[in-house]
Amino acid sequence: MKLAKLIYNPTAGEGVDTTQNIVSLLNKAGYECSSSSTKEDDWGKLDSKGTELIVIAGGDGTVRKVVFELLNKRLPIGLIPMGTANNIARTLDLPDDPQKIIKEWNLNKIKRFDVGRIYNLKDQKFFIEGLGFGVFPRLMKEMRKESKKDHSPDKKLRTALEILHDIVLNYEARKCSIQIDDAEHSGNYLMAEVMNTRSIGPNLNLVPFADPGDGEFEIVLISESQREQFANYILNKIMGKEEPAFFNILKGKNIKINWQGVHLHVDDEYIKFDKETEIKIELQEDAVHFLSHETA
């Protein structure tokens, strides 16, 4: 049998019952499986000797936590999405059914995933989804008030979209200058996002054709003049309509950002720093290997 290590978030999905079901599915697929909860102190001690596959069961935050323990180790990762937004799984075109995912795994079919290397930001060295300023960090700050409420995943996403819609209508655009490789851009923006996945936050599908393994970031700059367009895009999502997002998308590998403010996010973490700081980002290619979906 092939050896697999399951790392799971016990608060995602239905907890223990779901985890036991995944172990059973892995056994049926021919894997001998050990498991660790991300709540255990030693979960990050990954002995790769003989292990052919790391399986992550959880949401985007769990994926990020485990991935950073595995950077450049070239161990394939099988992802079973169990979070609220699951933006990484969406970028990998994964179905929702764990049985279908596991059944169609092929250890020879790998999806290479780049990461962002961050400079000038204490305690934050990498990102896998994205880094950005503006309305999205504000949303994350506001959603802290909702975190203790017992909402279903669908309700959480709808609440986040409703709060974001109000933020977009009232947010004061900030001055930003950004260097993307050799090109300079500046203006007043509601949002500046360096993205590695197709969507962020409450499934904002801002770069629907992004390839996280193509050796480039997608940079989304939403200006003051696009406020109404952005608000309408969010309103359509609240109403259940997935309209295309036609915002200007730039591409690059080396980024420097100066934003007039001290609030930003790195993946799903809201951060406030002491003073305005130039953030430097470099793309690190082929840093993570996910198992891709056979039919993707």
DRENDOMAR-555639 format. One record per residue: x, y, z of N, C-alpha, C in turn. Coordinates in Angstrom, 1 decimal. Each point is the difference from the previous one (the first is absolute). Layout:
n.u	n.v	n.w	ca.u	ca.v	ca.w	c.u	c.v	c.w
X	Y	Z	X	Y	Z	X	Y	Z
...
***
This chain:
n.u	n.v	n.w	ca.u	ca.v	ca.w	c.u	c.v	c.w
0.8	-1.2	0.0	-0.8	1.2	0.0	0.9	1.3	0.0
-0.6	1.0	-0.6	0.7	1.3	0.0	-0.2	0.7	1.4
1.0	0.7	0.4	0.0	0.7	1.3	-0.5	1.4	-0.1
-1.0	0.4	0.7	-0.5	1.4	0.0	-0.1	0.5	1.4
0.2	1.3	0.2	-0.2	0.7	1.3	-1.1	1.0	-0.2
-1.0	-0.2	0.8	-1.2	0.9	0.0	0.2	1.1	1.1
-0.1	1.3	-0.4	0.0	1.1	1.0	-1.3	0.7	-0.2
-0.7	0.1	1.1	-1.4	0.5	0.0	-0.2	1.1	1.0
-1.0	0.8	-0.3	-0.5	1.0	0.9	-1.2	-0.6	0.7
0.0	-0.3	1.3	-1.1	-0.6	0.7	-1.3	0.9	0.1
0.2	1.3	-0.3	-1.2	0.8	0.1	-0.6	0.3	-1.3
0.5	-0.6	-1.1	-0.5	0.1	-1.3	-1.0	-1.1	-0.3
-0.9	0.2	-0.9	-1.0	-1.0	-0.4	-0.7	-0.5	1.2
-0.1	-1.3	0.2	-0.7	-0.6	1.2	0.9	-0.6	1.0
1.3	0.4	-0.1	1.0	-0.4	1.1	0.4	-1.4	-0.1
-0.1	-0.8	1.1	0.6	-1.3	0.1	-0.7	-1.0	-1.0
-1.3	0.1	-0.1	-0.7	-0.9	-1.0	0.5	0.1	-1.4
0.2	1.3	-0.4	0.4	0.2	-1.3	1.5	-0.5	-0.2
0.8	0.2	1.0	1.4	-0.5	-0.1	0.0	-1.5	-0.1
-0.8	-0.7	0.8	0.0	-1.4	-0.1	-0.5	-0.5	-1.3
-0.9	0.7	-0.6	-0.5	-0.3	-1.4	1.1	0.2	-1.0
0.8	1.0	0.1	1.1	0.2	-0.9	1.1	-1.1	0.1
0.3	-0.4	1.3	1.0	-1.0	0.2	-0.6	-1.3	-0.7
-1.2	-0.3	0.2	-0.6	-1.2	-0.7	0.0	0.1	-1.5
-0.2	1.1	-0.6	0.0	0.2	-1.4	1.5	-0.2	-0.5
0.9	0.5	0.8	1.5	-0.1	-0.4	0.4	-1.5	0.1
-0.5	-0.7	1.0	0.3	-1.4	0.1	-0.5	-0.8	-1.2
-1.3	0.3	-0.4	-0.6	-0.7	-1.1	0.7	0.3	-1.3
0.7	1.2	-0.1	0.7	0.4	-1.2	1.4	-0.6	0.0
0.4	-0.7	1.0	1.3	-0.7	0.0	1.0	0.8	0.8
-0.4	0.9	0.9	1.0	0.7	0.8	0.0	-0.5	1.4
1.2	-0.2	0.6	0.1	-0.2	1.4	0.2	1.4	0.6
-0.9	0.3	0.9	-0.1	1.4	0.4	0.2	0.3	1.5
0.8	0.9	0.4	0.1	0.5	1.3	-0.6	1.4	0.0
-0.3	0.6	1.2	-0.6	1.3	0.0	0.4	0.8	1.1
-0.1	1.4	-0.1	0.3	0.9	1.0	-0.9	1.2	-0.1
-0.5	0.5	1.1	-0.8	1.2	0.1	0.9	1.2	0.1
-0.4	1.1	-0.7	0.8	1.2	0.1	-0.1	0.7	1.4
-0.8	-0.6	0.8	-0.1	0.5	1.4	1.0	-0.7	0.9
0.7	-1.0	-0.5	1.0	-0.7	0.8	1.3	0.8	-0.2
0.8	0.0	1.1	1.3	0.8	0.0	1.0	-0.5	-1.0
0.0	-1.3	-0.2	1.1	-0.6	-0.9	-0.5	-0.3	-1.4
-1.1	0.5	-0.4	-0.5	-0.4	-1.3	1.0	0.4	-1.1
0.8	1.0	0.1	0.9	0.5	-1.0	1.2	-0.9	-0.2
0.2	-1.0	0.9	1.2	-0.9	-0.1	-0.3	-1.0	-1.0
0.2	0.3	-1.3	-0.3	-0.9	-1.1	1.2	-0.8	-0.4
-0.1	-1.2	0.4	1.1	-1.0	-0.4	-0.4	-0.5	-1.4
0.7	0.5	-1.0	-0.3	-0.3	-1.4	0.5	-1.4	-0.5
0.8	-0.6	0.9	0.6	-1.3	-0.4	-1.1	-1.0	-0.3
-0.1	-0.5	-1.2	-0.9	-0.9	-0.4	-1.4	0.5	-0.4
-0.3	1.3	0.5	-1.3	0.6	-0.3	-0.1	0.4	-1.5
-1.0	-0.4	-0.6	-0.2	0.3	-1.5	-0.9	1.2	-0.2
-0.8	0.3	1.0	-1.1	1.0	-0.2	-0.3	0.6	1.4
-0.1	1.3	0.0	-0.6	0.8	1.1	-1.4	0.4	-0.4
-1.0	-0.3	0.9	-1.4	0.3	-0.3	-0.4	1.1	1.0
-0.5	1.1	-0.5	-0.5	1.1	0.8	-1.5	0.0	0.0
-0.7	0.0	1.1	-1.4	0.1	0.1	-0.3	1.2	0.8
-0.5	1.1	-0.6	-0.3	1.2	0.6	-0.3	1.1	-0.9
0.0	1.3	0.5	-0.2	1.1	-0.9	1.3	0.7	-0.4
-0.1	1.2	-0.6	1.2	0.6	-0.5	1.0	0.3	1.1
-0.4	0.4	1.2	0.9	0.2	1.1	0.8	-1.2	0.4
-0.6	-1.2	0.0	0.6	-1.2	0.3	1.0	-0.4	-1.1
-0.4	0.2	-1.3	0.9	-0.2	-1.1	1.3	0.8	0.1
-0.2	1.3	0.3	1.1	0.9	0.1	1.0	-0.5	1.1
-0.6	-0.3	1.2	0.8	-0.4	1.1	0.9	-1.3	-0.3
-0.6	-0.9	-0.7	0.7	-1.3	-0.3	1.0	0.2	-1.1
-0.4	0.8	-1.1	0.8	0.2	-1.1	1.4	0.7	0.4
-0.1	0.9	0.9	1.3	0.7	0.4	0.9	-0.9	0.8
-0.5	-1.2	0.5	0.9	-1.0	0.6	0.6	-0.9	-1.1
-0.5	0.1	-1.2	0.4	-0.9	-1.1	0.6	0.7	-1.2
0.3	1.3	0.2	0.5	0.7	-1.2	1.3	-0.6	-0.5
0.0	-0.2	-1.3	1.2	-0.6	-0.7	0.4	-1.4	0.4
-0.9	-0.7	0.7	0.3	-1.4	0.3	-0.4	-1.0	-1.1
-0.8	0.5	-0.9	-0.4	-0.7	-1.2	-0.9	-1.2	0.4
-0.6	0.0	1.1	-1.0	-1.1	0.4	-1.3	0.4	-0.6
-0.7	-0.9	-0.8	-1.3	0.4	-0.5	-1.0	0.1	1.1
-0.9	1.0	-0.2	-1.1	0.3	0.9	-1.3	-0.3	-0.6
-0.8	-0.8	0.7	-1.4	-0.2	-0.4	-0.9	0.8	0.8
-0.8	0.9	-0.6	-0.8	0.9	0.8	-1.5	-0.4	0.0
-0.6	0.0	1.2	-1.4	-0.3	0.1	-0.6	1.2	0.7
-0.7	0.9	-0.8	-0.5	1.2	0.5	-1.1	-0.2	1.1
0.1	0.7	1.1	-1.0	-0.1	1.1	-0.2	1.3	0.6
0.4	1.1	-0.6	-0.2	1.3	0.6	-1.2	0.7	-0.5
0.0	1.4	0.2	-1.1	0.8	-0.4	0.2	0.5	-1.5
1.1	0.6	-0.3	0.2	0.5	-1.4	0.7	-1.0	-0.9
1.0	-0.7	0.5	0.7	-1.0	-0.8	0.5	0.6	-1.3
0.7	1.2	0.1	0.5	0.6	-1.2	1.1	-0.7	-0.7
0.8	-0.7	0.8	1.1	-0.8	-0.6	-0.5	-1.2	-0.7
-1.0	-0.7	0.6	-0.6	-1.1	-0.7	-0.7	0.4	-1.2
-0.7	1.1	0.0	-0.6	0.5	-1.2	1.0	0.3	-1.2
1.1	0.5	0.4	1.0	0.3	-1.0	0.6	-1.3	-0.6
-0.1	-1.1	0.8	0.5	-1.3	-0.5	-1.1	-0.8	-0.7
-1.2	0.6	-0.1	-1.2	-0.6	-0.6	-0.4	-1.3	0.7
0.1	0.0	1.3	-0.4	-1.2	0.7	-1.5	-0.1	0.3
-0.6	-1.2	-0.2	-1.4	-0.1	0.4	-0.2	0.0	1.5
-1.2	0.0	0.5	-0.3	0.1	1.4	0.0	-1.3	0.7
-0.2	-1.1	-0.8	-0.1	-1.3	0.6	1.3	-0.7	0.2
0.4	-0.2	1.3	1.3	-0.7	0.3	0.2	-1.3	-0.7
-1.0	-0.8	-0.1	0.1	-1.3	-0.6	0.4	0.2	-1.5
-0.6	0.9	-0.7	0.3	0.3	-1.4	1.5	0.5	-0.1
0.4	0.8	0.9	1.3	0.6	0.0	1.0	-1.1	0.1
-0.1	-0.9	1.1	0.9	-1.0	0.3	0.1	-1.1	-1.1
-1.2	-0.3	-0.6	-0.1	-1.0	-1.0	0.8	0.4	-1.3
0.1	1.3	-0.2	0.6	0.4	-1.3	1.4	0.6	0.2
0.6	-0.2	1.2	1.4	0.4	0.2	0.9	-0.9	-0.8
1.1	0.6	-0.5	1.0	-0.7	-0.7	1.3	0.6	0.4
0.9	-0.8	0.7	1.2	0.6	0.6	1.0	0.5	-1.1
-0.3	-0.3	-1.3	0.8	0.5	-1.1	-0.6	1.2	-0.6
-1.1	0.4	0.4	-0.7	1.2	-0.5	0.1	1.1	1.0
0.9	0.9	-0.2	0.4	1.1	1.0	-0.4	1.4	-0.6
-0.6	0.8	0.9	-0.2	1.4	-0.3	1.0	0.8	0.8
1.0	0.6	-0.7	1.0	0.9	0.6	-0.6	1.3	0.5
0.3	0.4	1.1	-0.5	1.2	0.7	1.1	0.9	0.4
0.0	1.3	-0.5	0.9	1.0	0.5	-0.4	0.5	1.3
0.9	0.7	0.7	-0.3	0.8	1.2	0.7	1.4	-0.1
-0.5	0.9	0.8	0.6	1.3	0.1	0.9	0.1	1.2
1.2	0.5	-0.3	1.0	0.2	1.1	-0.1	1.5	0.4
-0.2	0.3	1.3	-0.3	1.3	0.5	1.3	0.6	0.7
0.3	1.2	-0.3	1.1	0.7	0.8	-0.6	1.2	0.7
0.6	0.5	1.0	-0.3	1.2	0.8	-1.3	-0.1	0.8
-0.4	-1.3	0.3	-1.2	-0.2	0.8	0.3	-1.0	1.1
0.1	0.5	1.2	0.4	-0.9	1.1	-1.0	-1.2	0.2
0.5	-1.1	0.2	-0.7	-1.3	0.3	-0.8	-0.5	-1.2
0.1	0.6	-1.2	-0.7	-0.4	-1.2	1.0	-0.2	-1.1
0.3	-1.2	-0.4	1.0	-0.3	-1.0	-0.5	-0.4	-1.3
-1.2	-0.7	0.0	-0.5	-0.5	-1.3	-1.5	0.2	-0.1
-0.6	-0.1	-1.2	-1.4	-0.1	-0.1	-0.3	-1.0	-1.1
-1.1	-0.7	0.0	-0.4	-0.9	-1.0	-1.2	0.5	-0.8
-0.9	0.7	0.6	-1.2	0.6	-0.7	0.3	1.4	-0.5
0.3	0.9	0.9	0.2	1.3	-0.4	0.3	1.0	1.2
0.4	1.2	-0.4	0.4	1.0	0.9	-0.7	1.3	-0.5
-0.6	0.8	0.9	-0.6	1.2	-0.6	-0.4	1.0	1.1
-0.3	1.2	-0.5	-0.4	1.2	0.7	-1.4	0.4	-0.4
-0.6	0.8	0.9	-1.3	0.7	-0.4	-1.2	-0.7	0.6
-1.0	-0.2	-0.8	-1.3	-0.4	0.6	0.0	-1.4	0.5
0.9	-0.9	-0.5	-0.1	-1.4	0.5	0.6	-0.1	1.4
1.1	0.7	0.4	0.4	0.0	1.4	-1.0	0.6	0.9
-0.7	1.1	-0.5	-1.1	0.5	0.8	-1.1	-1.0	0.2
-0.3	-0.8	-1.0	-1.0	-1.0	0.2	0.4	-1.0	1.1
1.2	-0.4	-0.1	0.5	-1.0	1.0	-0.1	0.5	1.4
0.3	1.3	0.2	-0.1	0.7	1.3	-1.5	-0.1	0.5
-0.9	0.3	-0.9	-1.4	0.0	0.3	-0.5	-1.4	0.3
0.5	-0.9	-0.7	-0.5	-1.4	0.1	0.4	-0.6	1.4
1.0	0.6	0.6	0.4	-0.5	1.4	-1.2	0.0	0.9
-0.9	1.0	-0.2	-1.2	0.1	0.9	-1.0	-1.1	-0.3
0.1	-0.6	-1.2	-0.9	-1.1	-0.3	0.5	-1.4	0.3
1.3	0.0	0.3	0.7	-1.3	0.1	-0.6	-0.9	1.1
-0.6	0.5	1.1	-0.5	-0.8	1.0	-1.5	-0.4	-0.2
-0.6	0.5	-1.1	-1.4	-0.3	-0.3	0.0	-1.4	-0.7
-1.0	-0.8	0.4	-0.1	-1.3	-0.6	-0.8	0.0	-1.3
0.8	0.4	-1.1	-0.6	0.1	-1.3	0.4	-1.3	-0.8
-0.8	-0.4	-0.9	0.3	-1.0	-1.0	1.0	0.6	-1.0
0.8	-0.8	-0.7	0.9	0.6	-1.0	-0.7	0.9	-1.0
-1.1	-0.4	-0.5	-0.7	0.9	-1.0	-0.4	1.3	0.7
-0.5	0.0	1.2	-0.3	1.2	0.7	1.2	0.9	0.3
1.1	-0.6	0.3	1.2	0.7	0.2	0.5	0.8	-1.3
-0.1	-0.7	-1.1	0.4	0.6	-1.3	-1.0	1.1	-0.3
-1.3	-0.2	0.2	-0.9	1.1	-0.3	0.2	1.2	0.9
0.2	-0.2	1.3	0.2	1.1	0.9	1.3	0.7	-0.4
1.0	-0.7	-0.4	1.3	0.7	-0.4	-0.3	0.8	-1.2
-0.7	-0.4	-1.0	-0.3	0.7	-1.2	-0.8	1.3	0.3
-1.0	-0.2	0.9	-0.8	1.2	0.4	0.8	1.1	0.7
0.9	-0.4	0.9	0.9	0.9	0.7	0.9	0.6	-1.0
0.6	-0.8	-0.9	0.9	0.6	-1.0	-0.7	1.0	-0.9
-1.2	-0.3	-0.4	-0.7	0.9	-0.9	-0.1	1.4	0.7
-0.4	0.0	1.3	-0.1	1.3	0.7	1.4	0.7	0.1
1.1	-0.8	0.2	1.3	0.5	0.1	0.4	0.7	-1.4
-0.2	-0.7	-1.1	0.3	0.5	-1.3	-0.7	1.4	-0.3
-1.2	0.1	0.5	-0.8	1.2	-0.3	0.6	1.2	0.8
0.6	-0.3	1.1	0.4	1.1	1.0	1.5	0.2	0.2
0.8	-1.0	-0.5	1.4	0.1	0.2	0.7	1.1	-0.7
0.9	0.7	0.7	0.7	1.1	-0.6	1.2	-0.6	-0.8
0.0	0.3	-1.3	1.1	-0.6	-0.8	1.4	0.6	0.5
1.0	-0.9	-0.1	1.3	0.4	0.6	1.0	0.1	-1.2
1.0	0.9	0.3	1.1	0.1	-1.0	0.9	-1.2	0.1
0.4	-0.5	-1.2	0.8	-1.2	0.0	1.0	0.2	-1.2
1.2	-0.4	0.2	1.0	-0.2	-1.1	0.5	-1.4	0.0
0.0	-0.6	-1.2	0.4	-1.4	-0.1	0.9	-0.2	-1.2
1.1	-0.7	0.3	0.9	-0.3	-1.1	-0.1	-1.5	-0.3
-0.3	-0.3	-1.2	-0.2	-1.4	-0.4	1.1	-0.3	-1.1
1.0	-0.8	0.5	1.2	-0.2	-0.9	0.6	1.4	-0.3
0.0	0.4	-1.2	0.6	1.3	-0.4	-1.1	1.1	-0.2
-1.2	-0.3	0.2	-1.1	1.0	-0.3	-0.5	0.6	1.3
-0.3	1.3	0.0	-0.5	0.8	1.1	-1.4	0.4	-0.2
-0.8	-0.2	1.1	-1.4	0.4	0.0	-0.3	0.7	1.2
-0.9	1.0	-0.1	-0.4	0.8	1.2	-1.4	0.6	-0.2
-0.7	0.2	1.1	-1.3	0.6	0.0	-0.7	-0.2	1.3
-1.3	0.3	0.0	-0.8	-0.1	1.2	-0.9	-1.3	-0.2
0.2	-0.9	0.9	-0.6	-1.3	-0.1	-0.9	-0.4	1.2
-1.0	-0.8	-0.3	-0.8	-0.7	1.0	0.7	-1.3	0.4
0.7	-0.6	-0.9	0.6	-1.3	0.3	1.3	-0.1	-0.9
1.0	-0.6	0.6	1.2	-0.4	-0.7	0.3	-1.4	0.5
-0.2	-1.0	-0.9	0.2	-1.4	0.4	1.0	-0.7	-0.9
1.0	-0.6	0.6	0.9	-0.9	-0.7	-0.5	-1.4	0.2
-0.5	-0.6	-1.1	-0.7	-1.3	0.2	0.7	-1.1	-0.7
-0.1	-1.2	0.7	0.6	-1.2	-0.5	-1.1	-1.1	-0.3
-1.2	0.3	0.5	-1.2	-0.9	-0.2	-1.0	0.8	-0.8
-1.0	-0.7	-0.5	-1.0	0.7	-0.8	-1.0	0.9	0.8
-0.2	-0.4	1.2	-0.9	0.7	0.9	0.5	0.3	1.4
-0.5	0.9	0.6	0.4	0.3	1.4	-1.3	0.2	0.9
0.2	0.0	1.3	-1.1	0.3	0.9	-1.2	-0.8	-0.3
-1.2	0.7	0.0	-1.3	-0.6	-0.2	-0.2	-0.4	-1.5
1.0	-0.7	-0.5	-0.1	-0.5	-1.4	-0.1	1.1	-1.0
0.8	1.1	0.2	0.1	1.1	-1.0	0.8	-0.5	-1.2
-0.6	-0.4	-1.0	0.6	-0.7	-1.2	0.6	1.1	-0.9
1.1	0.7	0.5	0.5	1.2	-0.7	0.9	-0.4	-1.2
0.7	-1.1	0.1	0.8	-0.4	-1.1	-0.3	-1.5	-0.4
-1.1	-0.2	-0.7	-0.6	-1.3	-0.2	0.9	-1.0	-0.8
1.0	0.6	-0.8	0.8	-0.9	-0.8	1.5	-0.1	0.5
0.2	0.4	1.3	1.3	0.0	0.6	0.5	-1.5	0.1
1.3	-0.1	-0.3	0.7	-1.3	0.2	1.1	0.2	1.0
-0.2	-0.6	1.2	1.0	0.2	1.1	1.3	-0.6	-0.2
0.2	-0.7	-1.1	1.3	-0.6	-0.3	0.6	0.6	-1.3
-0.4	1.1	-0.4	0.5	0.6	-1.3	1.2	0.9	0.2
0.5	0.2	1.2	1.2	0.8	0.2	-0.3	1.5	0.0
-1.2	0.4	0.2	-0.4	1.4	0.1	-1.2	0.2	1.0
0.1	1.1	0.7	-1.2	0.5	0.7	-1.0	0.7	-0.8
-1.2	0.0	0.4	-1.0	1.0	-0.6	-0.2	1.1	1.0
0.1	1.2	-0.5	-0.2	1.2	0.9	-1.2	0.7	-0.4
-1.0	0.2	1.0	-1.2	0.6	-0.3	-0.1	1.4	0.7
-0.1	1.0	-0.8	-0.1	1.4	0.6	-1.4	0.5	-0.4
-0.8	0.3	1.1	-1.4	0.5	-0.2	0.0	1.5	0.4
-0.2	0.8	-0.9	0.1	1.5	0.2	-1.2	0.6	0.5
0.1	1.3	0.4	-1.2	0.7	0.5	-1.1	0.0	-1.1
0.4	0.2	-1.3	-0.9	0.1	-1.1	-0.8	-1.3	-0.2
0.5	-1.1	0.6	-0.7	-1.3	-0.1	-0.8	-0.4	1.2
-0.3	0.9	0.9	-0.7	-0.3	1.2	-1.4	-0.6	-0.3
-0.7	0.7	-0.8	-1.4	-0.5	-0.3	0.0	-1.4	-0.7
1.0	-0.2	-0.9	0.1	-1.2	-0.7	0.3	-1.2	1.0
0.9	0.3	0.9	0.4	-1.0	1.0	-1.2	-0.3	1.0
-0.7	1.1	0.4	-1.1	-0.2	0.9	-1.1	-0.8	-0.7
-0.2	0.2	-1.3	-1.1	-0.8	-0.8	0.5	-1.4	-0.1
1.3	-0.3	-0.2	0.5	-1.3	-0.1	-0.4	-0.8	1.3
0.3	0.7	1.1	-0.3	-0.7	1.3	-1.5	-0.2	0.2
-0.8	1.0	-0.3	-1.4	-0.1	0.1	-0.6	-1.1	-0.8
0.5	-0.2	-1.2	-0.4	-1.2	-0.8	0.3	-1.3	0.7
1.2	-0.1	0.6	0.3	-1.2	0.7	-0.9	-0.2	1.2
-0.4	1.0	0.7	-0.9	-0.1	1.1	-1.4	-0.6	-0.5
-0.3	0.4	-1.2	-1.3	-0.4	-0.6	0.1	-1.4	-0.7
1.2	-0.6	0.1	0.2	-1.3	-0.6	0.4	0.0	-1.5
0.4	1.2	-0.5	0.4	0.1	-1.4	1.5	0.1	-0.1
0.7	-0.9	-0.7	1.4	0.1	-0.1	0.4	0.7	-1.4
0.1	1.3	0.1	0.3	0.8	-1.2	1.5	0.0	-0.1
0.6	0.1	-1.3	1.4	0.2	-0.1	0.5	1.3	0.6
1.2	-0.1	0.5	0.6	1.2	0.6	1.0	0.6	-1.0
-0.3	1.2	-0.6	0.8	0.5	-1.0	0.9	1.1	0.6
0.9	-0.3	0.8	0.9	0.9	0.6	1.4	-0.2	-0.7
0.8	1.1	0.0	1.3	-0.1	-0.6	0.9	-0.9	0.8
0.6	-1.0	-0.7	0.8	-1.0	0.6	1.4	0.2	-0.6
1.0	0.2	0.8	1.4	0.1	-0.4	0.7	-1.3	0.4
1.1	-0.3	-0.6	0.8	-1.2	0.4	1.4	0.3	0.2
0.7	-0.7	1.0	1.4	0.3	0.3	0.5	-1.0	1.0
1.3	0.0	0.2	0.7	-0.9	0.9	0.6	0.8	1.2
0.4	1.2	-0.2	0.6	0.8	1.1	-0.8	1.2	0.3
-0.4	0.2	1.2	-1.0	1.1	0.3	0.5	0.8	1.2
-0.1	1.3	-0.1	0.2	0.9	1.1	-1.3	0.9	0.1
-0.5	0.1	1.2	-1.3	0.7	0.3	0.2	1.0	1.1
-0.3	1.3	-0.3	-0.2	1.0	1.1	-1.4	0.4	0.0
-0.7	-0.3	1.2	-1.4	0.3	0.1	-0.2	1.0	1.2
-0.9	1.0	-0.2	-0.2	1.0	1.0	-0.9	-0.5	1.1
0.7	-0.8	0.8	-0.8	-0.6	1.1	0.9	-1.1	0.7
-0.5	-0.6	1.1	0.7	-1.0	0.7	-0.7	-1.3	0.2
-1.1	-0.2	-0.8	-0.8	-1.2	0.1	0.2	-0.8	-1.2
0.2	-1.3	0.1	0.1	-0.9	-1.2	-0.4	-1.4	0.5
-0.1	-0.9	-1.0	-0.2	-1.4	0.3	1.1	-0.8	-0.7
0.3	-1.1	0.6	0.9	-1.0	-0.6	-0.9	-1.3	0.0
-0.4	-0.5	-1.1	-1.0	-1.1	-0.1	-1.2	0.3	0.9
-0.3	-0.8	1.0	-1.2	0.3	0.8	0.4	0.6	1.4
1.1	0.7	0.0	0.4	0.7	1.3	0.0	1.5	-0.2
-0.8	0.6	0.9	0.0	1.5	0.0	1.2	0.5	0.8
0.7	1.0	-0.5	1.2	0.5	0.6	-0.1	1.5	0.1
0.5	0.6	1.1	0.2	1.4	0.2	1.4	0.2	0.4
0.7	0.9	-0.7	1.4	0.2	0.4	0.2	1.5	0.4
1.1	0.3	0.6	0.2	1.3	0.7	0.0	1.2	-0.9
0.6	-0.1	-1.2	0.1	1.1	-0.9	-0.1	-0.4	-1.4
-0.2	0.9	-0.9	0.0	-0.3	-1.4	1.3	-0.6	-0.4
-0.1	-1.1	-0.7	1.2	-0.8	-0.4	0.0	-0.4	-1.4
1.1	0.0	-0.7	0.0	-0.6	-1.3	0.1	-1.5	0.1
-0.9	-0.7	-0.6	0.0	-1.4	0.0	0.6	-0.5	-1.3
0.9	-0.9	0.1	0.7	-0.6	-1.2	-0.4	-1.5	0.0
-0.4	-0.4	-1.3	-0.4	-1.4	-0.2	0.7	-0.6	-1.2
0.5	-1.2	0.2	0.6	-0.7	-1.1	-0.7	-1.4	-0.2
-0.2	-0.4	-1.2	-0.7	-1.2	-0.3	1.0	-1.2	0.1
-0.3	-1.0	0.8	0.8	-1.2	0.1	-0.7	-1.1	-0.7
0.5	-0.4	-1.2	-0.6	-0.9	-0.9	0.0	-1.4	0.5
-1.0	-0.8	-0.3	0.0	-1.4	0.2	0.3	-0.4	1.4
-0.6	0.7	1.0	0.4	-0.2	1.4	-0.9	-1.1	0.6
-1.2	-0.3	-0.5	-0.9	-1.0	0.6	-0.5	-0.9	-1.1
-0.2	-1.2	0.3	-0.6	-1.0	-1.0	-1.3	-0.5	0.6
-1.1	0.3	-0.7	-1.4	-0.5	0.3	-0.3	-1.1	-1.0
-0.8	-1.0	0.5	-0.5	-0.9	-1.0	-1.2	0.7	-0.7
0.0	-0.1	-1.3	-1.0	0.7	-0.7	-1.2	-1.0	-0.3
-1.1	0.6	-0.4	-1.2	-0.8	-0.2	0.1	-0.5	-1.4
-0.3	-1.3	-0.2	0.2	-0.7	-1.3	-0.8	0.6	-1.1
-1.2	0.5	0.3	-0.9	0.6	-1.0	0.2	1.5	-0.2
1.0	0.6	0.8	0.2	1.5	-0.1	0.7	0.3	-1.3
***
